[in-house]
Amino acid sequence: MKKLLSMAMAGCMLFGLLAGCGGGTQAQDAAPAGNGDKAAAQDGAADDGHKLKIGLSISARDQWVSNMEQAAIDKAGELGVDFSSFDANTDPITQISHVQTCAADGYDAMVVHIVNTDNAQEILDAAGDMKVVFVNRVVDENLFKEGQVVYVGSNEEEAGGYQGEYIAKKLKDEGKDEANVAIMTGTLGMQAMVLRTDSAKKALEDSGLTVNYVFEDTGEWDRAKAMDKFTQFLGSGKPVDAVICNNDEMALGVIEAMKTSGEKKVVCPVAGIDATSVALESIVSGDMAFTVFQNAVGQGGGAVEAAVKLAKGEPCELYTWIPFEPVDKDNVNDYIGANKN
């Protein structure tokens, strides 16, 4: 841990010289409240009258994370606080540098979409007395502290459970009591990956369906990597009745692999998680069977609200849960545009 922090502090010096409390992507500061907007000005001020400064460090940019980031920016503007956003580009040392530098620059709170949950203690060490809100990716529960460190996100077990329930029902409706299932996971060891995968398998097991897992590999949340690995699997000629993916990006990669290999079509139901706009379009077109709506607006805005509460010393729940919601062809139109402000 000391080695990581030392490296992060060294990175902070260069990082600070290059971009102040920045690096990666810096979002525009929220516009100051106008003369007539006394409520917004009051919301964004601490007890001593100074305007609150909130930072956000995202792990890496994809469609869902970008939507969450925009929701955070919008909420900060609504509350009248200064806000900056930074992209760690999957590098935990860079993310620790974001937190270290923002703490040194007098930020009141930091929202962290953590690169690797194993580095949560290093994040808190870098933050010092600065308040921290972990968003979307939950860390060790022992690290949360009332008034100092909290979480805003969704229960990952719900998402995987919805996937398993949908796939089991669909296959049983087709008259199957035994099925060959493939699973494309996120980054190995990440809590979201473990919980989504395990809960999907449990739901399949609880359905009474006999499941043969003919393929299970990591696409690391990435569409291109998932496409490449699933193309290799399809080349094996093994039969597959359904594919469960830990997120939409990998599900879209699996679908592309099917459409460019072998039969040149989607050969079985594919389920993802996030309900990104591209995934919803894929459901409308009939390529993707199922996804789970993960509320980017609720998580991004909720994380900033929690950060402001912590910074002002107001009561704030240790955990704020934003529900997942199942999406298929029957209700997909209800979700189009839902993850955009």
Phi, psi and omega in degrees: 000316179299322179296316179298316181294321178298316178295321180295319180295322176296319178296325181298322182299312178292318181300317180293321178297323184281321192215018184062224175274075186208221190104156182058233184251128176252121178281157177296145175294149176298141181295140178298148178295141179286171182302327183272356185257065184293328181295315180295320180296321180291318179303320186273008182248143174281175181300328180276003175095348181285149180286130183293144176240122181239136176245157175226128172245118177263152183289317179189163187260124165221185186298313183296315181296321177297321176295319178296316179300315180296322177297321178295317178300314181296318180294321178298319177297319179297322183272354176075033179249154173287139187215135175225145183235142185224145184252118180280348178052045177066014182254112182296328180293319176299319180294318176299323177297319177305311184293315181301314183290319179295323176297317180292332181273008173084021175294146182276329181203157180229131172263129186235116169266092199291141178293309183222120183298340177294341183262015184299320180295322177297322177300314181292323177297320179292327182288331183061238181275354180292139180290149182227132172242115172277132182238139172075316181246109185282144180249182181309125184300336180291347182272346182283142185217127182305130178080359185226312184225120183223176182228140172232123181177198183240156181281107187299332180296328178298316184297309179296324178298317178299319180297311182298319179297317181296311182297317180299313181297316182298316181290322179291326176295334177276002177090010181271137170246357175219140185213150174263117186241137175251146179231129175249115186260163171284195182302128184302135176092340179292141185299320179300318180296314182296312184292319179296317182292311183296320182288328175295316179296320180296318179296321176297316180296317182294338181286344183090357178287136173275121187245130171253117179275101187274347180200135172208118182207166180264132171257004176055036178071005192252135183295313183295320180293320179295319179299315181298313183290324181284331173299318177296319179298315180300328178295341180286341180079005180290140179287147178219134182257340180195153177232128176250126182241143182290345172207171183292322182302316179290323177299319178294325176294319177298316179298317179296322177299317179297319186284346179247003181233159170050251184282354178060035178203166176286116191266350181199167178297136178237130182242138177235191177217136171133327184058048173293163183298323180292321178295319179297320176298324180292324176293317179301320182284346180095003180280306178270139183273325194201145169216176178235123181291120173248119193282095180295320180294316179297319182286314181295311179293320180295325180293320178292320176301317179295319180298318179295318178300314180298316183296329181267000179074022180271157179302138181212131180296144175298321180234128171244112185264127176254116189296145167279157179218131181286143182225127172221194185297336184285332182232011186302325183294339178289342187250352181296122182085358185291335181265019177234143178278000000 
